Structure formats: structure tokens, C-alpha cells
């Protein structure tokens, strides 16, 4: 599953970042790393970039970059 598959308010766990190089370095610097939980918060007014919450901080990620982030669903235990 890709990060772009999340719906607003859904949470997932980051499994892998598929790219290497500068994109991966930027994502890791923002806290987007394998094993972290991520939540889709909202779209920008024109739909791109999208805002996600990682480690309690909002980060904006372009859809093109989010396609390179593999995730797995987190089931809610309420």
C-alpha cells in the first residue's frame, strides 16, 4: 500500500521508503522513517502537497514523493 492510498484521518505504519538519495534524506530529516506511525491530516487547497502527522509534527509531502512511501494499515483497538 502506498502513502497516497490513505484517506483523511487514517493512520498507518511506514514500512519502507522506496527512493534513495536526496528525497530519502529530506524525508528522514522530517521524521518520515520506517517503523513510524503516520496520519493523513489534509490536502492543500489545490490538492498537492498533502499534510501528514509524524511524531506529532505536521509535514507536507508532495503526492509524487508520497508514491514512494510504502505503508501498512494500523487497526484501531477501541
Secondary structure, 3 states (H helix, E strand, C coil): CEHHHCCCCCEEEEEEECCCCHHHHHHHHCCCCCCCEEEEEEECCCCCCEEEEECCEEEEECHHHHCCEEEEECCCCC
